[in-house]
């Protein structure tokens, strides 16, 4: 069972639109160890590394799986994704992005840990 109250996925400006439009969040394969424990309904957030904003609130629309879209985040749609650990999502509540300076202290213990 998952022991957290939500999962934060990361993106950059050039991948954020695809995350939103395709209703899919993804991470590199080593993150499957905890993403596989995501069940539908779990709160999800999207952290944009470029503008340092935490976006949401989303919720999992599927369980965490490998390669829901094996070609996601590829500019020309060919080749295999660098982010095969994936979960489908849906928007719960559209909020103004929360800047990292406001929440870093809250997640600090998990910030640099797997």
TORZA-218097 format. One line per field, with one value per atom (N, C-alpha, C, O): residue in three letters; atom name; x, y, z. Coordinates in steps of 0.001 Angstrom, whole numbers, plus 500000, padded with zeros to 6 digits. Example, Ala and Ser with C-alpha at 12.3 -4.5 7.8 and 13.67 -1.06 7.14 Angstrom:
<rs>
gulum <- c(ALA/ALA/ALA/ALA/SER/SER/SER/SER) $
tigu <- c(N/CA/C/O/N/CA/C/O) $
xx <- c(513190/512300/513200/514236/512850/513670/512900/513409) $
yy <- c(494310/495500/496700/496681/497750/498940/500030/501138) $
zz <- c(507800/507800/507800/508465/507080/507140/507870/508039) $
</rs>
This chain:
<rs>
gulum <- c(UNK/UNK/UNK/UNK/UNK/UNK/UNK/UNK/UNK/UNK/UNK/UNK/UNK/UNK/UNK/UNK/UNK/UNK/UNK/UNK/UNK/UNK/UNK/UNK/UNK/UNK/UNK/UNK/UNK/UNK/UNK/UNK/UNK/UNK/UNK/UNK/UNK/UNK/UNK/UNK/UNK/UNK/UNK/UNK/UNK/UNK/UNK/UNK/UNK/UNK/UNK/UNK/UNK/UNK/UNK/UNK/UNK/UNK/UNK/UNK/UNK/UNK/UNK/UNK/UNK/UNK/UNK/UNK/UNK/UNK/UNK/UNK/UNK/UNK/UNK/UNK/UNK/UNK/UNK/UNK/UNK/UNK/UNK/UNK/UNK/UNK/UNK/UNK/UNK/UNK/UNK/UNK/UNK/UNK/UNK/UNK/UNK/UNK/UNK/UNK/UNK/UNK/UNK/UNK/UNK/UNK/UNK/UNK/UNK/UNK/UNK/UNK/UNK/UNK/UNK/UNK/UNK/UNK/UNK/UNK/UNK/UNK/UNK/UNK/UNK/UNK/UNK/UNK/UNK/UNK/UNK/UNK/UNK/UNK/UNK/UNK/UNK/UNK/UNK/UNK/UNK/UNK/UNK/UNK/UNK/UNK/UNK/UNK/UNK/UNK/UNK/UNK/UNK/UNK/UNK/UNK/UNK/UNK/UNK/UNK/UNK/UNK/UNK/UNK/UNK/UNK/UNK/UNK/UNK/UNK/UNK/UNK/UNK/UNK/UNK/UNK/UNK/UNK/UNK/UNK/UNK/UNK/UNK/UNK/UNK/UNK/UNK/UNK/UNK/UNK/UNK/UNK/UNK/UNK/UNK/UNK/UNK/UNK/UNK/UNK/UNK/UNK/UNK/UNK/UNK/UNK/UNK/UNK/UNK/UNK/UNK/UNK/UNK/UNK/UNK/UNK/UNK/UNK/UNK/UNK/UNK/UNK/UNK/UNK/UNK/UNK/UNK/UNK/UNK/UNK/UNK/UNK/UNK/UNK/UNK/UNK/UNK/UNK/UNK/UNK/UNK/UNK/UNK/UNK/UNK/UNK/UNK/UNK/UNK/UNK/UNK/UNK/UNK/UNK/UNK/UNK/UNK/UNK/UNK/UNK/UNK/UNK/UNK/UNK/UNK/UNK/UNK/UNK/UNK/UNK/UNK/UNK/UNK/UNK/UNK/UNK/UNK/UNK/UNK/UNK/UNK/UNK/UNK/UNK/UNK/UNK/UNK/UNK/UNK/UNK/UNK/UNK/UNK/UNK/UNK/UNK/UNK/UNK/UNK/UNK/UNK/UNK/UNK/UNK/UNK/UNK/UNK/UNK/UNK/UNK/UNK/UNK/UNK/UNK/UNK/UNK/UNK/UNK/UNK/UNK/UNK/UNK/UNK/UNK/UNK/UNK/UNK/UNK/UNK/UNK/UNK/UNK/UNK/UNK/UNK/UNK/UNK/UNK/UNK/UNK/UNK/UNK/UNK/UNK/UNK/UNK/UNK/UNK/UNK/UNK/UNK/UNK/UNK/UNK/UNK/UNK/UNK/UNK/UNK/UNK/UNK/UNK/UNK/UNK/UNK/UNK/UNK/UNK/UNK/UNK/UNK/UNK/UNK/UNK/UNK/UNK/UNK/UNK/UNK/UNK/UNK/UNK/UNK/UNK/UNK/UNK/UNK/UNK/UNK/UNK/UNK/UNK/UNK/UNK/UNK/UNK/UNK/UNK/UNK/UNK/UNK/UNK/UNK/UNK/UNK/UNK/UNK/UNK/UNK/UNK/UNK/UNK/UNK/UNK/UNK/UNK/UNK/UNK/UNK/UNK/UNK/UNK/UNK/UNK/UNK/UNK/UNK/UNK/UNK/UNK/UNK/UNK/UNK/UNK/UNK/UNK/UNK/UNK/UNK/UNK/UNK/UNK/UNK/UNK/UNK/UNK/UNK/UNK/UNK/UNK/UNK/UNK/UNK/UNK/UNK/UNK) $
tigu <- c(N/CA/C/O/N/CA/C/O/N/CA/C/O/N/CA/C/O/N/CA/C/O/N/CA/C/O/N/CA/C/O/N/CA/C/O/N/CA/C/O/N/CA/C/O/N/CA/C/O/N/CA/C/O/N/CA/C/O/N/CA/C/O/N/CA/C/O/N/CA/C/O/N/CA/C/O/N/CA/C/O/N/CA/C/O/N/CA/C/O/N/CA/C/O/N/CA/C/O/N/CA/C/O/N/CA/C/O/N/CA/C/O/N/CA/C/O/N/CA/C/O/N/CA/C/O/N/CA/C/O/N/CA/C/O/N/CA/C/O/N/CA/C/O/N/CA/C/O/N/CA/C/O/N/CA/C/O/N/CA/C/O/N/CA/C/O/N/CA/C/O/N/CA/C/O/N/CA/C/O/N/CA/C/O/N/CA/C/O/N/CA/C/O/N/CA/C/O/N/CA/C/O/N/CA/C/O/N/CA/C/O/N/CA/C/O/N/CA/C/O/N/CA/C/O/N/CA/C/O/N/CA/C/O/N/CA/C/O/N/CA/C/O/N/CA/C/O/N/CA/C/O/N/CA/C/O/N/CA/C/O/N/CA/C/O/N/CA/C/O/N/CA/C/O/N/CA/C/O/N/CA/C/O/N/CA/C/O/N/CA/C/O/N/CA/C/O/N/CA/C/O/N/CA/C/O/N/CA/C/O/N/CA/C/O/N/CA/C/O/N/CA/C/O/N/CA/C/O/N/CA/C/O/N/CA/C/O/N/CA/C/O/N/CA/C/O/N/CA/C/O/N/CA/C/O/N/CA/C/O/N/CA/C/O/N/CA/C/O/N/CA/C/O/N/CA/C/O/N/CA/C/O/N/CA/C/O/N/CA/C/O/N/CA/C/O/N/CA/C/O/N/CA/C/O/N/CA/C/O/N/CA/C/O/N/CA/C/O/N/CA/C/O/N/CA/C/O/N/CA/C/O/N/CA/C/O/N/CA/C/O/N/CA/C/O/N/CA/C/O/N/CA/C/O/N/CA/C/O/N/CA/C/O/N/CA/C/O/N/CA/C/O/N/CA/C/O/N/CA/C/O/N/CA/C/O/N/CA/C/O/N/CA/C/O/N/CA/C/O/N/CA/C/O/N/CA/C/O/N/CA/C/O) $
xx <- c(500839/500000/500879/502019/500331/501084/500972/499901/502055/502074/502141/502405/501906/501928/500530/499631/500372/499078/499034/498066/500043/500084/501445/502401/501528/502780/503004/502083/504241/504623/505416/506439/504925/505640/506359/505964/507395/508153/507993/507681/508213/508185/509044/509519/509226/509864/508861/507838/509145/508207/507834/506671/508821/508545/507790/507294/507682/506917/505593/504736/505419/504227/502951/501972/502957/501747/501330/500140/502293/501943/501352/500398/501902/501336/499868/499018/499581/498231/497297/496213/497717/496860/496590/495482/497585/497428/496936/496778/496696/496187/497079/496587/498411/499355/500592/501170/500989/502246/503214/502803/504492/505490/506789/507121/507512/508822/509754/509287/511068/512002/511721/511127/512152/511869/512228/511480/513315/513631/512545/512529/511655/510597/509405/508461/509447/508332/508142/507043/509194/509097/507992/507401/507701/506593/505402/504270/505622/504505/503581/502381/504115/503265/502233/501258/502442/501505/500413/499558/500429/499400/498100/498071/497040/495699/494851/495137/493809/492920/492408/492052/492385/491904/493001/492745/494233/495333/495651/495747/495818/496190/497561/498507/497633/498861/499125/498200/500399/500818/501888/502537/502074/503067/503975/503531/505256/506248/507001/507614/506957/507661/509042/509160/510075/511449/511901/512802/511309/511710/511192/511952/509897/509363/509211/508741/509611/509614/508226/508082/507199/505817/505237/505504/504445/503736/502305/501576/501905/500607/499677/500115/498397/497412/496143/495998/495293/495375/494799/493710/495547/495117/494841/495165/494240/494101/494368/494138/494850/495129/493823/492854/493807/492655/492922/492052/494131/494507/495502/495948/495831/496932/498229/498245/499322/500623/501075/501028/501512/501897/503117/503532/503671/504755/504168/503307/504643/504368/502897/502473/502119/500745/500808/500035/501736/502038/503544/504319/503973/505405/506144/507374/505417/506053/505828/506097/505338/505061/506310/507405/506133/507175/508305/509422/508021/508979/508541/507386/509428/509071/508398/507437/508882/508294/507406/506936/507174/506306/506935/506268/508219/508887/509881/510232/510319/511241/510503/509303/511219/510640/510810/511812/509838/509850/510959/511349/511450/512395/511640/512250/510305/509453/508408/507215/508835/507898/507045/506038/507429/506650/505543/505809/504299/503243/501958/501694/501177/499839/498940/499339/497740/496762/496210/496077/495891/495404/494222/493944/493523/492455/492551/493051/492076/492116/491042/489875/491440/490489/490104/488927/491136/490926/492061/493229/491722/492750/493108/492277/494340/494821/495970/496643/496183/497351/498580/498574/499647/500836/501411/501475/501820/502439/503948/504505/504603/506037/506809/506397/507922/508719/509119/509180/509388/509795/508728/509039/507467/506371/506134/505536/506591/506312/507546/507420/508724/509939/510135/510484/509916/510117/509199/509577/508018/507047/507490/507280/508101/508500/510001/510513/510697/512151/512686/513695/512043/512529/512497/513299/511595/511480/512076/512137/512513/512912/514045/514005/515052/516208/516272/517305/515201/515170/514318/513411/514617/513792/512528/511688) $
yy <- c(498816/500000/501241/501222/502295/503536/504246/504259/504830/505428/506951/507598/507520/508974/509472/508693/510765/511357/511959/512636/511730/512268/512045/511695/512248/512086/513326/513830/513810/514951/514431/513765/514747/514435/515691/516794/515549/516687/516864/515922/518086/518390/519622/520267/519927/521176/521883/521305/523108/523873/523100/523095/522441/521771/520454/519928/519899/518663/518902/518019/520069/520332/520264/519643/520897/520882/519470/519158/518606/517230/516517/515752/516757/516161/516559/515719/517831/518346/517856/517343/518015/517650/516154/515745/515342/513891/513239/512020/514057/513532/512416/511403/512617/511577/512195/513139/511664/512054/510892/509732/511196/510145/510492/511661/509454/509577/508521/507571/508668/507628/506290/506257/505206/503842/503576/502852/504106/503798/504227/503742/505112/505573/504622/504864/503541/502599/501955/501500/501911/501276/501882/501174/503162/503749/504118/504120/504429/504779/503580/503761/502367/501175/501054/500314/501772/501746/502803/502885/503608/504632/503962/503160/504297/503824/505006/506147/504745/505835/506626/506062/507941/508829/509470/510441/508948/509524/510925/511116/511911/513257/513267/512619/514016/514167/515646/516455/515980/517351/517325/516300/518444/518554/519726/520873/519430/520455/520804/519938/522080/522553/523044/524044/522335/522672/524018/524637/524484/525762/526958/527877/526952/528107/527854/528722/526662/526276/526307/526536/526075/526084/524692/523819/524487/523236/523417/524271/522617/522755/521630/520521/521942/520937/521647/522858/520918/519598/518592/518791/517508/516437/515201/515159/514198/512912/511810/511975/510693/509551/509027/508807/508829/508245/506780/506081/506330/504934/504539/505371/503286/502824/503205/503433/503272/503525/502302/501182/502518/501422/501811/502970/500830/501080/501230/500454/502233/502415/502477/501816/503269/503526/504135/503768/505064/505621/505462/506290/504414/504152/505191/505173/506097/507119/508532/509513/508637/509949/510799/510287/512074/513077/512955/513401/512352/512282/513329/513327/514203/515326/514896/515532/513834/513407/512172/511630/511723/510582/509232/508202/509228/507953/507679/508577/506461/506080/505818/506073/505315/504982/506161/506874/506349/507444/507278/506159/508388/508391/508332/508234/508392/508451/507332/507613/506075/504953/504669/503969/505197/505010/506050/507238/505618/506566/506321/505224/507385/507303/508287/509417/507847/508744/509624/509187/510866/511795/512570/512606/513197/514134/515310/515177/516432/517650/517587/517321/517831/517918/519373/519724/520208/521613/522412/522166/523369/524204/525325/526178/525315/526315/527098/526627/528284/529058/528270/527717/528194/527434/527937/529139/526987/527290/527287/526296/528367/528477/527637/527511/527075/526164/526765/526051/528042/528676/528543/528602/528362/528259/526849/526687/525819/524449/523588/522464/524066/523247/522687/521517/523501/523053/521879/521017/521847/520797/519449/518419/519444/518173/517913/516971/518729/518675/517280/516865/516555/515229/514239/513305/514420/513513/514090/513407/515330/516064/515405/515352/514902/514319/512817/512211/512202/510749/510086/510702/508810/508026/507599/506928) $
zz <- c(500000/500000/500000/500464/499479/499429/500773/501381/501235/502562/502506/503519/501343/501227/500890/500574/500966/500663/499273/498929/498479/497128/496519/497211/495220/494496/493646/493004/493649/492835/491640/491796/490448/489212/488763/489141/487972/487487/485987/485259/485545/484119/483881/484815/482613/482197/481292/480926/480936/480100/478841/478438/478211/476943/477102/476107/478309/478507/479236/479261/479818/480608/479776/480190/478611/477785/477428/477433/477116/476776/477985/477843/479168/480393/480550/480847/480350/480537/479422/479699/478173/477045/476954/476609/477257/477145/478430/478495/479454/480729/481275/481774/481174/481543/482177/481638/483314/483942/483814/483842/483675/483539/484234/484430/484600/485241/484658/484028/484855/484416/485121/486199/484501/484977/486441/487097/486995/488402/489400/490531/489006/489902/489974/490725/489194/489200/490570/490889/491381/492701/493563/494378/493406/494170/493294/493778/492024/491147/490944/490739/490997/490830/491951/491818/493047/494173/494081/494963/493030/492854/492435/491502/493129/492805/492351/492713/491559/491146/492356/493391/492185/493237/494058/494769/493980/494760/494248/493035/495128/494685/493998/494444/492911/492141/491909/491837/491794/491531/490456/490243/489782/488723/489042/489094/489257/489566/488299/487676/487915/486735/487168/487875/486740/487131/486574/487141/485493/484917/485702/486011/486028/486746/488251/488986/488701/490121/490743/491944/489920/490397/490527/489701/491564/491795/491305/491808/490328/489686/490133/490440/490163/490546/490961/490796/491466/492076/491076/490537/490837/489957/490801/491988/490174/490835/489830/488632/490324/489465/488886/489612/487568/486892/486555/486035/486856/486627/487710/488500/487730/488566/487864/486654/488632/488039/487257/487764/486023/485134/484315/484296/483650/482704/481309/480897/480592/479166/478780/477833/479510/479070/477667/476782/477483/476163/475950/476429/475239/475079/474239/474186/473582/472744/473288/472595/474522/475109/475266/475500/475135/475316/474308/474568/473158/472057/471035/470607/470649/469783/468488/468057/467861/466596/466740/465740/467972/468206/467918/468014/467564/467310/468431/469196/468519/469579/470875/470985/471840/473140/474095/474046/474943/475902/476945/477281/477439/478566/479888/480953/479816/481004/480968/480848/481069/480929/482161/482061/483316/484541/484524/484703/484311/483985/484770/485263/484863/485446/484697/484414/484387/483790/484898/486041/484553/485567/485058/483860/485996/485654/486618/487735/486178/486991/488059/487769/489281/490399/490643/490720/490763/491086/490480/490780/489627/489008/489977/490291/490440/491390/490778/489862/491290/490908/491348/492447/490523/490920/492248/492508/493063/494348/494136/493664/494474/494257/495284/496438/494847/495661/497004/498005/497039/498291/499376/500566/498966/499929/500452/501516/499731/500176/500391/500877/500051/500152/501561/501718/502573/503955/504316/505109/503746/504053/503501/504142/502317/501693/501801/501196/502555/502652/502985/502415/503885/504267/503116/503088/502175/501033/499761/498738/499814/498614/497850/496621/498544/497872/498046/497760/498505/498727/497672/497113/497397/496465/497164/496565) $
</rs>
